Amino acid sequence: MSTQTKTNLLGLTKSQMEAFFDSIGEKRFRATQLMKWIHHYGVDDFDEMTNLSKVLRAKLKEIAEVRGPEVVYKDFSDDGTRKWVLKVDGGSCIETVLIPMDDKRRTLCVSSQVGCSLDCSFCSTGKQGFQRNLTPAEIIGQVWVAQRSYGPRTDSANRPVTNVVMMGMGEPLMNFEPVMDSMELMLDDWGYGLSKRRVTLSTSGVVPAIEKMIGRTDVALAISLHAPNDELRNELVPINRKYPIKQLLETCNRYLDTLGDNRSITIEYTLIAGVNDQPEHVRQLIKLLRGFDCKINLIPFNPFPNNDYRRPSRNAIMRFQNALIDANY
């Protein structure tokens, strides 16, 4: 005898939740009730959802569930950093990290895939290979786990997670629809109510998917550039061979044009000793980004096993940074 697969309500957007209640003959307003229980209060037991009738709760238990990733390891540091290893369907694990920025802001780094297929030469995740895309429930489930670790949210100002960066495992734009649905939940007031300026998608440069973002979302965009010319970027970020820098920046400008005033794109640049941290590289970067509305995030390389790259010296990092500051970046 076959068993019915239950619908996981955790990953449903508001419109999807309304469609779910339509499909079972219930009123659409139940969608916002459920979303508030799930995302505001962190509740995964239908019996605790006391503004639903007993009949509806019984029906939901038969056909639906609220199931986040399984926490298999967590580490809460004295400085406020919180780390989780989460098991997803199939037994694979992903990492999620919450970083305190100050007394009021906490940034959660969220994964979108198990592994990554892009194989950037300086990235440890890429060396693990690609296993699969995460579902919307597994992506938003990382936010749900992080927020639940602080207890229920009792008012709109009580947001333990104030910022989300799609910068964990995987290339978000290679898992387009689940990532878009998850970010919609992050922005929705019935979800996590985050500002569009405080949700950032980081991409290595999947140009057609950036084009698809236009009109679909208005979250912040970060580009993993890491090199100031195509020849070097082809080595560090292989997808550049398909979508070179000029094409990438032109597409980013088109996306930026839809965001309104006072918005910019973040350029991520991992500094690797002797590879992309030399004076000629910073001169090329200054020239490349002239007239491009951006902020630059310099990231000293973090060594990992079986990789020959090295972290630059502090002096080399400061020289690179000061050259950019002197050029008004």
C-alpha positions, 0 to 999 in steps of 0.5 A, a space after each residue: 500500500 502506497 503512502 501519501 507524501 506530505 507537503 512541506 509547508 516550510 518552503 511555500 511562498 504566500 501565493 503557494 500557501 494560498 494555492 495549497 489551502 485552495 486545493 484542500 477546500 480551505 479559505 485562503 486567509 489560512 495561508 497567513 495564519 500558517 506563515 505567522 506560526 511557522 516563520 514568526 513563532 518557529 512552530 512546527 507542530 500543528 497542535 500548537 496552532 491554536 487559532 486553527 480549528 481542531 478539524 483543520 489541525 487534524 487534516 493538516 497532520 494527515 497531509 502536511 508537515 513543517 520540516 526543517 533541516 536536521 541540526 546535527 552539530 551546532 557551535 555558539 561562540 562567546 562573540 555571538 557567532 553561531 554555526 550549524 551543520 544541517 542534514 538535508 534529505 538524502 543524508 548530505 550536510 550543509 553549513 550555515 553561519 550567523 555572524 553578529 555585526 553589532 548589537 542590532 545586526 546579525 548576518 546569516 550566510 545561507 547555502 543554496 546547493 550541496 557542493 558546487 559545480 563551478 570549481 573556482 580554483 580558490 574555493 574549498 566547496 568547489 573541490 567537493 564537487 556538486 551533489 544537488 540543488 537545495 529545495 526552498 524548504 532546505 534554503 529557508 529552513 536555514 533561516 528558520 533554524 537560526 531564528 528558532 535558536 533565539 526563541 519565538 519572535 514576539 513582535 516585528 522589531 524582534 528579528 534575530 536574523 537582520 541580514 541574509 547573504 546567499 554566500 554559503 555552499 553553491 552558486 545560487 543562480 544555478 538553483 534559480 527558482 528555489 532561491 527566488 522563492 526563498 528570498 521572497 519568503 525572506 522579504 515577505 512580512 508574513 515570512 521574515 520581513 527583511 529589507 531588500 537592501 539586507 538580502 544579498 545574492 552573491 554570484 560568480 557571474 551566471 549572466 542569463 540568470 542575472 538577466 532573469 532577476 530583472 523584474 523578478 526581485 530587487 535584492 542586493 547583488 554581489 559579484 565574485 570577481 576576484 580578478 581584474 582581467 579575463 585571462 586571470 579570471 578564466 583561471 580563478 573563476 572558470 565560468 568567466 570563459 563562458 561569460 567574460 567580465 565585460 558581459 558580466 558588468 554590462 548585465 549587472 548595470 542593467 540589473 542595477 538600473 532597476 533598483 532605484 537611487 542609492 543602490 550599488 553592487 558589491 564586488 567581492 575580491 579574494 586576495 591571493 598571494 602572488 596571484 591577484 594582489 600585485 600593484 598591476 592588478 589593483 591598477 587594472 581593477 581601478 580602471 575596470 570599475 571606473 564608472 561602475 557603481 559599486 563597493 569592494 569587499 576585499 577578502 584575504 584568502 583562507 587556506 585549506 588542505 590540498 591547495 597551494 594558494 597562500 594568504 597575502 601579508 598584511 602589508 600587501 593587503 593594506 597596499 591593495 586596499 589603500 590604492 583603491 581608497 586613494 582612487 575613491 573606491 
